[in-house]
Amino acid sequence: MRTLFLFSILYLSAFDVRSRSAAQDLCKDRIGFQILTDKGTYAPGATVQVRAVISNPIGGSPIYVFRVMGKCSSPFGWFELKVKNSARHDVATVPCFVHFNADQLDLLATFHDEHSVIEIRPGEIYGRMLDLEAPKQVGVYQLETEIMPPAFTRSQSDELLRQNKKVLENPCIASGVTITVK
């Protein structure tokens, strides 16, 4: 099973919010997080278009996310998408690991590069489009996703707080979306 992550401007009108995950989860960091699919039923091996959407509720402060956040563990944070069958077993989690030493990375310099970070202001949303190959076996599957925070050191986090820059500090899990493969 392959997964492709793409940056995308959000065009949610093509995604049927009514039938899947219309409720978003408010994470510990007071951001909304949800996933949406382009439809609910797929042929075996077809492309499932998934949107992972982060929203910043009105009344909060801006939150910053790295543009380079992808599917592998990274000092910049990452998305993890799992496909589980009806027995709740993972059928499509692709493991990948990146080893790094946060003390040797200048995440703050990267953070201050306007091409590396996205500011999500209160009332705004940001999304990533993911293309996922549907399982080849007929059945009902649950898509689950989680975003993980960047790996700032304590001194880097303290510096961001002094600059009044809020970043994701805790993992955030979106409610699952059910798809049918037939």
QUIFENLIN-V781143 format. One record per run of one state. SS is the DSSP state (alpha for helix, beta for strand, coil for the rest). FROM is the first residue (numbers start at 1). TO is the last residue. If there is no record, write none. Layout:
BEGIN
ss/from/to
SS/FROM/TO
SS/FROM/TO
END
This chain:
BEGIN
ss/from/to
coil/1/2
beta/3/7
coil/8/11
alpha/12/14
coil/15/24
beta/25/26
coil/27/30
beta/31/37
coil/38/40
beta/41/42
coil/43/46
beta/47/56
coil/57/62
beta/63/66
coil/67/69
beta/70/70
coil/71/77
beta/78/84
coil/85/89
beta/90/90
coil/91/101
alpha/102/104
coil/105/106
alpha/107/111
coil/112/116
beta/117/120
coil/121/124
beta/125/133
coil/134/138
beta/139/148
coil/149/153
alpha/154/162
coil/163/165
beta/166/167
coil/168/171
beta/172/181
coil/182/182
END
